[in-house]
């Protein structure tokens, strides 16, 4: 009985430590490190084994980014949603990570509350507050009264800076177009119809990119931006929004911009050349943390670099400010590097 009480007290302390260390984004977060490492991932169920937190801890990252589907709730019941977030906080490996480094991120449809949901979800405002609680955002933060969970986080090392722009691809996203002609779930909207981000978020993103002095600028999107032929959710369902994003990145002249995405239960690298952008645009998809698309047999992606990884994995980013280089790694159980690329900026 005494051992059980001690275990409960230890877990409670770790969870409290998690909550006290996860609130970031108000001004630059400074570190004495020369370089910087980010780990990120998506598609995580609390009710099954979480096998990768020990490997994430062993990678010694400076930051963890949730890429969405952080829990699987699919509900308008806020009490049930809240319990799942608490259950995630109580996963020992995750709690240990929370106690060590900052935690930031976005949501996707299953933690938003509606499968493939967007602007139409009736409980989105209530769900937003539960998500912000999970991210330990203070009650007096402007994020509590702003629509959507998008946010900016700045990090400063001895040799350089990183800006993380976390997007909300749910709160404002308008209707998808079902594909009734093929076996695919969706097809692209008529060009110019619909939005992923909504005008307010678009303006915010433009302001952040054009004013950024950071050495690297990371855009976090819960859904894939470049891969556009698989028939599931992606920015490609709104092709005019993809064009707008690419133009905005190029016109902003922000340095070292790339994209992190999730959702798909596979991990892969996508890359494209954008007019007037002096480096290729990379979309690094990392999914899923607890369950992957094990029966994956192939799908088209005209932007793919390398092969698709369809086992449980997380993403790891190593930044070198002197060489202006980023190493992108897909990492599996036992810390095995399943695939990697590197890019100079």
C-alpha positions in Angstrom: 0.0 0.0 0.0 2.8 2.4 0.9 4.6 1.7 -2.4 1.4 2.5 -4.3 1.0 5.8 -2.4 4.7 6.7 -3.2 4.2 5.9 -6.9 1.1 8.1 -7.1 3.0 11.0 -5.4 5.9 10.7 -7.8 3.6 10.6 -10.9 1.7 13.6 -9.5 5.0 15.5 -9.1 6.0 14.7 -12.6 2.7 15.9 -14.1 2.9 19.1 -12.1 6.5 19.6 -13.4 5.2 19.0 -16.9 2.6 21.8 -16.5 5.1 24.2 -15.0 7.6 23.8 -17.9 5.3 23.6 -20.9 4.1 27.2 -21.1 6.3 29.0 -23.7 6.0 31.5 -26.4 5.8 34.8 -24.5 9.0 36.4 -25.8 12.2 34.5 -26.7 13.1 31.4 -24.8 16.9 31.4 -24.3 19.3 28.6 -24.0 23.1 28.4 -23.5 23.4 25.7 -26.2 25.3 26.4 -29.4 22.9 24.5 -31.5 19.3 23.3 -31.1 17.4 20.0 -31.4 13.6 19.7 -31.9 11.6 16.5 -31.7 8.0 16.3 -33.0 5.3 13.8 -33.7 1.5 13.2 -34.2 -1.2 10.6 -34.0 -1.0 9.4 -30.4 -3.5 7.3 -28.5 -3.5 7.3 -24.7 -5.2 3.9 -24.3 -2.5 1.9 -26.1 1.2 1.5 -25.5 3.2 4.7 -26.0 6.5 3.1 -27.1 8.6 6.1 -28.2 8.9 8.5 -25.2 12.1 6.8 -23.9 13.6 7.2 -27.4 12.5 10.8 -27.6 14.1 11.5 -24.2 17.3 9.7 -25.2 17.6 12.1 -28.2 17.9 14.9 -25.7 15.8 17.5 -27.6 15.5 21.1 -26.6 11.8 21.2 -27.6 8.8 18.9 -28.2 6.2 19.9 -30.8 2.8 18.1 -31.0 1.7 17.9 -34.6 -1.9 17.1 -33.9 -4.1 14.1 -33.1 -2.3 14.2 -29.7 -5.2 12.2 -28.3 -8.2 10.5 -30.0 -11.3 12.0 -28.5 -13.8 12.7 -31.4 -16.3 14.1 -29.0 -18.3 17.1 -28.0 -18.2 15.9 -24.4 -15.6 18.2 -22.8 -15.3 16.1 -19.7 -14.3 13.1 -21.8 -11.9 15.2 -23.7 -10.3 16.6 -20.6 -9.9 13.1 -19.1 -7.9 12.0 -22.2 -5.6 14.9 -21.9 -5.1 14.1 -18.2 -4.4 10.5 -19.2 -1.8 11.6 -21.6 -0.2 13.8 -19.0 0.0 10.7 -16.8 1.9 8.6 -19.3 5.3 8.2 -17.4 7.6 8.7 -20.4 5.7 11.8 -21.6 5.5 13.2 -18.1 9.3 12.8 -17.8 9.7 14.7 -21.1 7.4 17.5 -19.9 9.5 17.9 -16.8 12.6 18.4 -18.9 11.8 20.6 -21.9 9.1 23.0 -23.2 6.1 21.5 -24.9 4.2 23.3 -27.7 2.0 22.3 -30.6 -1.3 22.3 -32.5 -4.3 20.0 -32.8 -5.8 18.0 -35.6 -9.3 16.6 -36.1 -9.3 13.8 -33.4 -8.3 16.1 -30.6 -10.3 19.0 -32.1 -13.3 16.7 -31.6 -14.7 15.9 -35.1 -13.2 13.5 -37.6 -12.2 15.5 -40.7 -13.9 18.4 -39.0 -13.5 22.1 -39.7 -15.3 25.4 -39.2 -18.6 23.6 -38.7 -17.7 21.8 -35.4 -20.2 23.1 -32.8 -17.9 22.6 -29.8 -14.8 24.1 -31.2 -14.6 27.0 -28.7 -15.0 24.7 -25.7 -12.5 22.3 -27.2 -10.0 25.1 -27.8 -10.0 25.9 -24.0 -9.3 22.3 -23.2 -6.4 22.2 -25.6 -5.0 25.4 -24.2 -5.3 23.8 -20.7 -3.3 20.9 -22.0 -0.7 23.3 -23.4 -0.7 25.1 -20.0 -1.5 28.5 -21.6 -2.2 31.0 -18.8 -5.9 32.0 -18.3 -5.0 35.7 -18.9 -3.2 34.9 -22.2 -4.6 36.6 -25.4 -4.8 33.1 -26.8 -7.7 32.4 -24.5 -9.9 35.0 -26.3 -8.6 34.6 -29.8 -10.3 32.3 -32.2 -8.1 29.3 -33.1 -5.0 27.8 -31.5 -2.3 29.2 -33.8 0.7 30.7 -32.0 4.3 31.8 -32.4 7.2 30.6 -30.3 10.7 32.1 -30.4 14.0 30.4 -29.3 17.4 31.9 -28.9 20.7 30.1 -28.6 24.2 31.5 -28.3 24.6 31.3 -32.1 21.2 31.8 -33.6 17.4 32.0 -33.4 14.4 29.8 -34.4 10.8 30.9 -34.9 8.1 28.3 -34.7 4.8 29.2 -36.3 2.1 26.8 -35.2 -0.9 26.9 -37.5 -4.5 25.9 -36.8 -5.9 24.0 -39.9 -9.2 23.1 -38.2 -11.0 26.1 -36.6 -11.4 28.1 -39.9 -11.2 25.3 -42.5 -14.2 25.3 -44.8 -15.9 22.3 -46.4 -14.0 19.5 -48.3 -15.2 18.2 -51.6 -16.1 14.5 -51.6 -14.7 12.4 -54.4 -17.7 10.4 -55.8 -15.9 9.3 -59.0 -13.0 7.3 -57.6 -12.1 5.4 -54.4 -10.4 8.4 -52.9 -12.1 10.2 -50.0 -11.8 13.8 -51.2 -10.8 15.7 -54.3 -9.6 19.3 -54.7 -12.1 22.2 -54.4 -12.7 24.4 -57.4 -9.7 26.7 -57.5 -10.3 29.8 -55.3 -13.1 28.2 -53.3 -12.7 27.6 -49.5 -9.9 28.2 -47.0 -7.6 26.3 -44.7 -6.6 29.1 -42.4 -9.2 31.9 -42.7 -8.3 35.5 -43.4 -7.3 36.5 -39.8 -4.9 33.7 -39.5 -3.5 34.4 -43.0 -2.8 38.0 -42.0 -1.1 36.9 -38.8 1.1 34.4 -40.7 2.1 37.1 -43.2 3.0 39.5 -40.4 5.1 36.9 -38.6 7.0 35.8 -41.7 7.7 39.3 -43.1 8.9 40.6 -39.8 11.0 37.6 -38.8 14.7 38.0 -38.2 15.1 34.4 -37.2 17.8 32.1 -38.8 15.2 29.4 -39.2 11.4 29.7 -39.5 9.3 26.5 -38.9 5.7 26.3 -40.0 3.7 23.6 -38.2 0.7 22.3 -40.1 -1.3 19.3 -38.8 -2.1 18.2 -42.3 0.3 17.8 -45.3 1.0 20.8 -47.4 2.9 19.3 -50.4 1.7 15.7 -50.9 -1.6 16.2 -52.7 -2.7 13.1 -54.6 -3.6 10.6 -51.9 -7.3 11.6 -51.6 -7.2 12.3 -47.8 -7.1 15.6 -46.0 -4.3 17.9 -47.2 -3.7 21.5 -48.3 -4.0 20.1 -51.8 -7.7 20.0 -51.4 -7.4 23.8 -51.5 -4.8 24.3 -54.3 -5.2 28.1 -54.2 -4.2 28.1 -50.6 -1.0 26.1 -51.4 -0.1 28.6 -54.0 -0.8 31.4 -51.6 1.4 29.9 -48.9 4.3 29.3 -51.3 4.1 32.9 -52.6 3.9 34.3 -49.0 7.0 32.3 -48.0 9.0 33.5 -51.0 7.8 37.1 -50.8 8.5 37.3 -47.0 12.2 36.7 -47.6 12.2 34.9 -44.2 15.2 32.7 -43.8 15.2 28.9 -43.6 11.5 28.2 -43.9 10.2 24.6 -43.8 7.1 22.8 -42.8 6.3 20.1 -40.3 3.1 18.0 -40.7 1.4 14.9 -39.4 -2.0 13.2 -39.7 -1.2 10.4 -42.2 0.1 7.5 -40.0 3.1 7.5 -42.3 6.3 9.5 -42.3 8.0 10.9 -45.3 9.9 13.9 -46.8 8.4 16.0 -49.5 10.3 18.8 -51.4 9.6 21.3 -54.1 11.2 24.3 -55.7 9.3 27.6 -55.3 9.8 30.6 -57.6 12.0 33.3 -56.0 12.7 31.1 -53.0 16.5 30.5 -52.8 16.2 27.0 -51.3 13.8 24.1 -51.7 10.6 24.0 -49.6 10.5 20.9 -47.4 7.4 19.3 -45.8 8.5 16.8 -43.2 5.6 14.5 -42.2 6.0 12.5 -39.0 3.1 10.2 -38.0 2.3 8.2 -36.0 3.6 7.9 -32.5 1.5 5.0 -31.3 -0.1 3.5 -34.4 1.0 3.5 -38.1 -0.4 2.5 -41.4 1.1 -1.0 -41.3 -0.8 -2.1 -44.4 0.6 0.8 -46.5 1.1 -0.4 -50.1 2.0 2.8 -51.8 0.4 6.1 -52.9 1.5 8.8 -55.3 3.4 11.8 -54.1 5.1 13.8 -56.8 7.2 15.7 -54.2 8.5 12.7 -52.2 12.2 12.3 -51.4 13.2 8.8 -50.4 10.8 6.2 -49.2 7.7 6.1 -47.0 8.1 5.0 -43.4 5.0 3.2 -42.1 6.0 2.1 -38.7 5.7 4.1 -35.4 8.2 7.0 -35.5 8.9 10.6 -34.5 10.7 13.4 -36.2 14.0 14.8 -35.1 15.6 18.1 -36.3 19.2 19.1 -35.6 20.1 22.8 -36.3 23.6 24.0 -37.0 23.7 27.8 -37.0 27.2 28.1 -38.3 26.6 26.0 -41.4 23.0 27.1 -41.7 22.1 23.5 -42.0 19.2 21.3 -40.7 19.4 17.5 -40.4 15.9 15.9 -40.7 15.6 12.5 -39.2 12.7 9.9 -39.0 13.4 7.9 -35.9 11.8 4.7 -34.8 11.8 2.5 -31.7 15.2 2.0 -30.0 16.4 5.2 -31.5 16.8 3.7 -35.0 17.2 6.3 -37.7 14.8 5.1 -40.4 15.5 7.8 -43.0 17.2 11.2 -43.1 18.0 14.1 -45.3 19.8 17.4 -44.7 19.4 20.9 -46.2 21.5 24.0 -46.2 19.8 27.4 -46.0 
